Amino acid sequence: MVQRSGGMLWRMKYRVDGTGAEVNPKRVEKKLGLGMYPDVSLKDARERRDDARRLLANGVDPAEQKQRDLRIAKISII
């Protein structure tokens, strides 16, 4: 994705099961940031995408997993 400001990002769009406004089951579209170009190469971005797809196949939301990992890293530093 190329931003108006000129920044370039690797992103992955995916859908997960969620709930709508009326608590009805619904597919929710999300985006996962894989890194900034050129800091993250195409090869690395593809590997990160494949890892996220494996998580989705196992029923885990990759964005939530990424947030959990960041929280754990913060706690372990303290």
KEKE-3310 file (N, C-alpha, C; in steps of 0.2 Angstrom, whole numbers, plus 5000, padded with zeros to 4 digits):
npx = (5004:5003:5005:4997:5006:5018:5024:5027:5019:5018:5004:4991:4975:4961:4948:4938:4928:4915:4905:4890:4882:4870:4873:4874:4881:4894:4905:4920:4930:4948:4964:4981:4996:5012:5024:5036:5040:5056:5061:5056:5058:5052:5052:5052:5040:5031:5034:5029:5016:5012:5014:5004:4993:4993:4990:4977:4971:4972:4962:4965:4966:4976:4980:4976:4984:4996:4995:4994:5007:5015:5011:5016:5029:5032:5029:5038:5050:5049)
npy = (4994:5011:5026:5043:5052:5046:5036:5018:5003:4985:4976:4965:4959:4952:4941:4937:4928:4937:4948:4957:4973:4970:4958:4947:4933:4937:4940:4948:4961:4963:4971:4968:4974:4971:4977:4990:4996:5000:4993:4980:4967:4960:4946:4943:4949:4941:4929:4933:4935:4922:4916:4922:4917:4904:4905:4909:4898:4890:4895:4907:4924:4934:4948:4950:4941:4947:4959:4953:4947:4959:4965:4955:4956:4969:4967:4958:4966:4975)
npz = (5000:4996:5004:5004:5009:5005:5011:5011:5013:5018:5018:5024:5019:5027:5032:5047:5058:5067:5076:5072:5073:5079:5087:5079:5070:5060:5046:5047:5040:5041:5042:5042:5047:5039:5039:5034:5018:5012:5023:5026:5016:5001:5001:5015:5019:5012:5019:5032:5029:5026:5038:5045:5038:5042:5055:5054:5048:5059:5067:5074:5076:5067:5070:5083:5089:5086:5094:5107:5108:5107:5120:5129:5126:5131:5145:5149:5148:5158)
capx = (5000:5007:5001:4998:5012:5024:5026:5025:5018:5015:4998:4987:4968:4958:4941:4937:4921:4914:4898:4888:4879:4864:4876:4873:4887:4896:4912:4923:4936:4953:4970:4987:5002:5017:5030:5037:5045:5060:5064:5054:5059:5046:5052:5050:5033:5028:5034:5025:5009:5011:5013:4997:4988:4993:4986:4970:4969:4971:4957:4968:4966:4983:4980:4975:4990:5002:4994:4996:5014:5018:5010:5020:5036:5032:5029:5045:5055:5048)
capy = (5000:5017:5031:5049:5055:5043:5029:5012:4998:4979:4975:4959:4960:4945:4941:4933:4928:4942:4949:4963:4978:4966:4952:4942:4931:4941:4940:4955:4962:4967:4972:4967:4977:4967:4980:4996:4995:4994:4990:4973:4965:4956:4939:4944:4951:4935:4924:4935:4933:4914:4914:4924:4913:4898:4906:4910:4891:4887:4899:4912:4931:4936:4954:4949:4937:4952:4963:4949:4947:4965:4966:4951:4959:4975:4965:4955:4971:4978)
capz = (5000:4996:5007:5001:5011:5001:5014:5008:5018:5016:5022:5022:5021:5028:5035:5052:5061:5072:5077:5069:5078:5083:5089:5074:5067:5054:5044:5048:5037:5045:5039:5046:5044:5039:5039:5030:5013:5011:5029:5026:5009:4998:5004:5022:5019:5010:5025:5037:5026:5026:5045:5047:5035:5046:5061:5052:5047:5066:5071:5078:5073:5068:5073:5090:5091:5086:5100:5113:5108:5109:5127:5132:5126:5136:5152:5150:5148:5165)
cpx = (5004:5002:5002:5004:5019:5026:5023:5025:5016:5010:4994:4980:4965:4951:4941:4930:4921:4907:4896:4885:4873:4867:4874:4880:4888:4903:4915:4929:4941:4959:4976:4993:5008:5024:5030:5042:5050:5063:5062:5054:5052:5046:5050:5043:5029:5028:5030:5017:5007:5010:5006:4992:4988:4989:4979:4967:4968:4966:4959:4968:4973:4985:4980:4981:4996:5001:4996:5004:5018:5017:5014:5027:5037:5033:5035:5050:5055:5050)
cpy = (5006:5023:5038:5053:5052:5037:5023:5006:4991:4977:4968:4960:4953:4946:4935:4933:4933:4942:4956:4967:4974:4959:4946:4940:4935:4940:4947:4955:4966:4967:4971:4970:4972:4970:4986:4994:5001:4991:4982:4971:4961:4949:4939:4945:4945:4929:4926:4934:4926:4912:4916:4920:4906:4899:4906:4902:4888:4890:4904:4919:4933:4943:4954:4946:4942:4956:4959:4948:4953:4967:4961:4953:4965:4973:4962:4960:4974:4973)
cpz = (5000:4998:5003:5003:5008:5005:5011:5013:5015:5021:5019:5024:5022:5032:5041:5055:5067:5073:5075:5075:5082:5085:5085:5071:5061:5052:5044:5044:5041:5040:5044:5043:5045:5039:5034:5024:5013:5017:5029:5018:5007:5001:5011:5023:5017:5016:5031:5035:5027:5034:5047:5044:5039:5052:5060:5051:5054:5070:5075:5074:5073:5071:5080:5093:5091:5092:5106:5113:5110:5117:5131:5132:5131:5143:5153:5151:5155:5170)
residu = (MET:VAL:GLN:ARG:SER:GLY:GLY:MET:LEU:TRP:ARG:MET:LYS:TYR:ARG:VAL:ASP:GLY:THR:GLY:ALA:GLU:VAL:ASN:PRO:LYS:ARG:VAL:GLU:LYS:LYS:LEU:GLY:LEU:GLY:MET:TYR:PRO:ASP:VAL:SER:LEU:LYS:ASP:ALA:ARG:GLU:ARG:ARG:ASP:ASP:ALA:ARG:ARG:LEU:LEU:ALA:ASN:GLY:VAL:ASP:PRO:ALA:GLU:GLN:LYS:GLN:ARG:ASP:LEU:ARG:ILE:ALA:LYS:ILE:SER:ILE:ILE)
# end
